């Protein structure tokens, strides 16, 4: 997996993209922040379905760090759910299973089936009910209608997964917005704030493992609290030639 270091001491506005195309390869960004008090916070951008090799290299790096490791995964608050939330969750689980079948059929691996969460890592995210609330039922149903039948036919699932990978490569570097489709104040803004606040409150060096689209939002909040962007690193996610 290739890495390319960018110049140090850059302004935060230098992050104009969090994914880039390099020929047939897709890279994701890691942003390095530092504070005058000596603390460092790194945000490692990922996509939740990636080749096993990406997760293996990342696992090795995280297992040899002295920093706190924080990650995203909506917190289980299902004991408080009402009937509507339970219905949305049940359909959402069908979508999640379908997505896994599609991506794994195309040779990718799900983050939490390949990246082993250690006991000392910290889950810093919003409640699952909040993320369910961020997604309108019509969107969940539309995705389920498309993905669930396709995922059950392995050749179609593999072809669909490969087409998704090609689409991510083609869209690398473009500004993608979920506003109007998802309730971004919950799915993006609220979760960015939770992640940044937890990293700042940790009082020591922190590595955050988050979807790369969250890097700008988390980074802005770090900057507002005295952290400066001191460098970026690109990590190869996958190469379609392989």
N, C-alpha and C positions, 0 to 999 in steps of 0.2 A: 504494500500500500504506500503510495507516494505521498510525501509531505513537502510543502513549499512554504518557507517562512517569508512573511511580508515585512516591510520596514518597521522598525520600532518607533515609539513616540508619535503615533498617528492620532488625529482627532477621531472621536467616535463616528463622525459623519463619514469616515472612510469606509465604513461597512455599508456598502450599497447593495450587497447581495450576500446570501448565506449558502448558496449552492452555485456551482459553476460547471460548465462543460469543458472537457479537455479531450478533444477528439471523440472517441467512443466511451470515455470514462466520465463518471459523475463524481465530483468532489463536494464535500460538505465542510463548513467552516468551524474552527475552534477560535474563540476570542479570549485573549489574555488581558486581565485587568489587574492593576496594582494600586495600592494606597500608600500615601506618604508614611503611614505607620508601619510599613513593611509587609502588610497582608497582601495576598494574591488570591484572586478568584478567576478560575477558568471556566468558560461555558463551552462544553463539547457538544456540537450540533450533531444530531443523528437523524436517520429515518427509521421508523420502527420495524420495517422489514428490510433487511440487508443481508449480503452473503455471510456465511458462517465465518469466513476469514476475517471480515471486518470486526465481528464481535470477539473473536479469539484474540486479536491484537489489542483491542480496547480492554478486554478482561485482564490481559497481562499488565498493561499500563496501570490500571486501577488497583490491581493487587500489589503493586510495588510503590504506591504513593503514600505519603504521610498526611496528605490533606483529607479533610472530611469529604465524603462523596454523597451528594444529594441527587435524587432522581425524581422523575415525574411518574405518577400513577395515581389516578383519582382514588381517594380514600373511601373505604366501604362504610356507608352509613345506611345500609339497606333496612336496618331495623326501624327506621323512621319513615320509610316510603309509604305512600298511599297507592291505591289501585292504578292510577294513571301512570305514575312513575314506574311501577312494577311492569306494566304492559310495555312501556317504552324500553325498559331494560331487557325484557324477554326478546323483543324484536332486535334490539341492539346486539344481543349475544349471538343471534343467528347471523347478523351481519359480520360480527367479529370472527365467527367460525368460518364463514364463507371467505372472508379476506385472507385468513390464514391458509385455507386450502388453495386459493388462487395464487398467492405469493410463493408458498412452498412448492407448489407444482412447477413454478417457473425457476426454482433453484434458490430461493431466498429463505431466510430464517427470521422468525419473530424475535424481537428483542428479549422478551422475558422467558423465552425458551432456550436462548443461547448465551445471554449475558446473565451470569449467576449473581444475584443480589446477595452480598455478604451481610452478616448479622449487624455489623457496625455502620452500614450505609443508612442514610436517612431519606425517607419518602416525604417530599415537601410538595404537596399539591392540594387542590381543593377537593371537596366532597364529590363522590360519584353522582349524587343527585343534582349537583350544580352543573356538571358536564352534560347530563341527560337533559336538563332544562335548557341548555344552550343550543340543542339540536331540535328543530321543529319535527313533529311526528311525520309530516309529509315528506321530509327529507329522508328520515330513517326508512320509511316505507318504500320510497323510490329506489334507494340503494339496495334494500333487501330484494325487491322485485327483480332488479338487474343481476345482482351478484349471486344470490343463493342458488338459482337454477344452474347458472354457468359453473359454479364451483363444484357441482356434483358430477360433472362430466370431465374427467381428468384432462383429456387433450384440449378441450375448450378452456379449462381453467389455466393450463400452462400457457396457451396462446394469449389469453387475456392478461395474465401476469407479465408476460414478456412485452405486451403492448403498453402496459402501465409503466414498465421500466423505461421503454423508449420515450414515452410521453414525459416522464420526469426529466430525462436527459434533454429533450427538446425544450422544455420549459425552464431549464436551469438558468438562474440569473434574472428571470423575469419577476416582477412584483406580483405576488399572488395574494388575493384578499378573500377572506371568508365572509366579509360583511355583506349582509343581504341574504346569505344562505344560512349561516350560523349566527348565533348571538355572540359576537366576538368579545363583548365586554366581559363575558364569563369565560368563554373558551380560551381567549388570548389574554386580555388585559388583566383580569383578576388573577389568573394563574401566573402571569409574569410577575405581578406584584408579590404574590406569596413566595415564589422562588427567590426573588431578589432579597426580600426582607429576611428570609430564613438564612440565606448566605451571609448577609451583613451581620445578623445577630449571632452567628456561630462563633465569632471572635477569633477565628484561626483561618488558615488557608482552606479554600473550598474548591471542589470540582463539581460542576453541575452537568448532568447528562440529560439534555432536553432536546426535543425536536428543534431542528435548526431554525425554523421560522420564528421561534421565540427569542432568539439571540438579541435582536434589536431592542425589543421591549424590556427584557431583563437588563440589558446593558445600559439603557437610558436611566433606569432606576439606580443602578450601581454608580453611574456617573453623578447623579444627583446627590449621592452620599459620599463623594470624595474619591471615588475610584476613577482611574484613567485607563483608557485602552492603550496598552503598550505593545501589542503585536497580535498577529493572527496566524493561524496555521491551517492549511488545507489538507484534508484527509480523503483519500480515495475511497469512495463507497463501493463502486463496482465499475467494471469495464465490460461492455457488451461483447467484446471480442472473445472473452474467456468463457 
